[in-house]
Amino acid sequence: MTTVVDGRNTWLQGIDQRLIQATPAPHLTGPKRFAVEFLLFGIKEARACLFAGLFFVSIFLVPRSGLFGLPRYDVLLVIALAIQVWMVWTKLETTDELKAICLFHVVGFVLEVFKTSGSVPSWSYQDFAYSKVLGVPLFSGFMYAAVGSYIIQAWRLFDLRIRHHPPYWMATLVALAIYLNFFTHHYIGDYRWYLAALAIGLYARTTVIFRPFDRDRKMPMLLAFILIGFFIWVAENISTFFAIWHYPNQLGAWSTVHLGKWSSWTLLVMMTFTIVASLKHIRATIHVPT
């Protein structure tokens, strides 16, 4: 039976609590434990991707011609706003987390405007929309916000803790340099690999501790960045296949997004992580050596 508290449907919170407070199973060993932990890891990952998952399902289902007289980009904006409002209303995201997600919108929108401008046509949104501003449909900011939402949700579901995180001022400077390089590489050269080398040194000792089931597991922070970047690259391939946007080499016929974009997304994940780490309740779980 679904529980309602203060008018809010909490069935999903109930599922979350069961995932977070899993009953210990010390009797599980070997392949059985691996299978159970791997299954729960997958379920938690899918749940953490709730916003991104619902949004990308919308991309698949909304026809290119739009719905109810509205162009497709406008329909996607309405859907994305509805999902965001629902997540805050049901307390799946807090007001402070929403503020961080709004920052992702701003960061992503500014980057989109620059990258789609006439002087730097890195990609383009071909379809008409009432909600286009400076050639960029407003729903595009939600694609960046989806990454932040995933990290925030995963933090809670996996009881994430960070050990040997670099000093915040260093991480912030690297994040700013990564963001600026997305703009400046069109004029003064691409320094992403220098920034990547700097990030490797900065996060070399950093470890993520997470709990897929009833035991803590560890992963190098850098590996987490790379894996998240890879799945965003896969999502980007799916989005361009459905003609949400196009790279110049995809205007005639669709082709796979260049593998080099994986590195760009990995660096963007590092930047996103730095923003998320500024949240007070998340910073409390991050250990910075003194």
N, C-alpha and C positions, 0 to 999 in steps of 0.2 A: 504494500500500500504506500502511496506517495505521501510524504510529509510536507506540510506547508507551515512556514514560520514567518510571521510578519508579512503575509501575503506572498512570500517568495517560495517558489518550488525548490525543494532541497534534495530531490532524489539523486542528483549528480554529486552533491556534497556527501551523501551517504555512501555512494560508490567510492568516492575519493578516500573517505575514512577507512573503508575496508582495504583499499590498496595500500594506504600508508601504514595502517596498524595491522599488518598481516600477522597471523598466529605463528609463532616460532615452530619450526619443524626440524629439530636436531636429528631426527631419525633419517632424514633425507641425505643420501650421500651419492657420490659418483654421478653417473649419467642421469639418474632421476633428478638429483638436485639441479644439475645443469639445465635439464629440460624445463623444470618448474621455474627457475630463475630467468631463463631466456624468455619463456612465455610471459611472465609478469613484466619483464623489462619491455617487451614489445607492447603490452597493454598500456603500461604507463607512458611509453613514448607516444603511442597513438592518442592517449588522453591529453598529454601535454601539447599536442599539435591540434587541439580542438579548434581554435580559431583558424589556423592555417588550413586544416582539413575541411571545415565547413566552407571556407572561402574558395578553395580550389574545386570542391564539388560544384559550387555555383558556376565556376568558370566552365566546367564540363557541360552543365545543364542549360545555361542561358544561351540561346541561339545567337548567332552573330547579328541577326536582324533585330534583336532586342525583344522586349515583351511589353504588351499593353501600350504600344505606341512610344515607349521609351527606348532610346538607343542602348546597346549592350553595356557600354561603360557606365551609363547612369544607373542601370539596373544593378550592376555590380557594386556601385557606391551605396545604393540604398540597402542592399543585402549586408555589406560590410558594416555599415552603421548599425543596422539592426542586431547583428551578432555582437558588436562591441557593447551596445547598450544592454543587451541581455546578460552578457558576462558580468558587467558591473552590477546590474540590478540583482542578480542572483548571488552576488558576492564571490563569484569565481575569481574576480580581480578586485583589488581594493582601489580606493581613490588615488592613493600615492602611486600605485602601479600604473593606473590610467595616465597619470601625469608623465611618467617615464615613456609610456607607449605613445603619447602625443608628441613627445620629443622626437621619437623615431619617425613620426609622420613628417615633422618639419625637416629633419635631416634628410630623409628620403626624397621629399618633394623638391627641395633645393637642388639636390643632385640630379633628379629627373629633369628639371627645367634646364639645367646646364647641358646635360648629356643629349637632350633632344633638340637643342637650339640649332639654328641654321649654320652657325660657325663650327659646331662640334656635333655632327649628326651621328652619334654612336648607336642609337636605336630610335625607333619612331612608333607612335601610336597612329595607325592609319585611319581608324574609324572616327566618325563624327560623334560628338557628345556635347550636351548642354553644359556639363560639369567640367569641361576642359578649361584650364587656366594656363596661359602661356604655352599652349600646345600639349599640356600634360593633364590627363584625366585625374580627378582628385582621388579616385579609388586606389591609385598606384601607391599612395602613402601607406595603405594598409598592408601591402606586400612586405614593406620593411617592418611595420609594426608587428606583423605575424611572427617575425624572428624574435623580437623582444618578448612577445606574449609566450612563445614556446619556452624561452629560457626561464621566465618567471614561473610558469606552471611546472616546469621540470624541477625547479629548485625545491618546491614544496613536495611534490609527489615522490621524488627520490631522496628527500632529506639531504640535499647537497651541502657539502662543506668543502672549503678550499683551504689547502695547506701550502705554506711558503709562497703566498701571493706577493708579487713585487710591490714596492711602495706605490700608493695610489697616484702620487704626482708623476711618477715615471710612466705608469700605465696610461694616465690621462694624456701625457705628452705624445706617447706613441699612437694612441687612438686619434688624436688631432692630426698628427702627421699622416696617418693612413687616410683619413678623410680628405685632407688637403691634396694628397697625391692623386686622388681621383679627378681633381680639377687641373692641377698644375702639370700633370704628365703630358698634356696636349701641347704645352709650351716649352717646358724646360727639361723634358725627359721623364721616363718612368722609373721611379725608384722603389717600386714595390718589393723587389728582391732584397734590396738593402734594408728596407723596413721589416721584411720577413726575417732576415738574419738577426736584426735587432730584437724582434719579438721572440725569436727562438732563445736568444740569450736571456731575455727578461723573464720568460716563463719556463725556462729549462727545468727548474726544481719544483714548479707548481704542480700540485696533484689535486685531482677531484676525488672526493670520497662520496660515494652514492650507495643507496640501499635498494636494490631491485626487489628483494624479498625480505629475509630476516637477518641478513648478514651484510656488513659493509664490504664494498668492493672499491678498488682504486683504479684510476686511469690518469695518465699524464694529461694535463690541461691542453697541451698542444694537440694531442690526438683528438680530443673532444672538439676543438676548433676545426680541425681538418675534416672530421666526419660530418659535422653540421654543415660545413661549407659544401661538401659533396652532395648532400641531400637537397640543399638549396639549388645547386647546379642542375640536379635531376628535375626539380620542380620548374626551373626556368626552361628546360627543354620542353616540358609538357605545355607550359604556358605559351611558348612561341609556336608550338605545333598547332595549338588552338587559336593562333593568330591574335593573341591578346596584345602583343607588340612584335616588332620585327627588327632584327639586325639587318644591316645593309645587304649581307650575303644571303638573306632569306626572302628577299622581296620577290624574286622570280619563282623560287620553289624552296620549301622548307629543307633545312639541313641542321645537323646537330650543332648546338652552341659550342663554340671553341672551348677546348678543355682548359685553356688558360684562364677562363672565367672562374674556374674552381678556386684558383689562388685569390682572385679578387673577392669572392664571397667569403673565403676563409678569413681574410683580413677584415672584411666588414663584420664578421661574427665577433672578432676580437674587439672591435670598436663598440658593437652592441653590448657585449659582455661588460665592458667598462661602464657604460651607462646604467645597466642593471645593477652593477655592484655598488652604485651610489645610493640605492634604496636602503634605508636604515635597518629594516629587518633582515635584509640579505647581507649587509656588511657585518652584522653580528656573527655570521657563520663563516667569515673569511679571516684566516690567520695570516697576518703580515709580520714576518720576523723583525725584531728590533735590534 
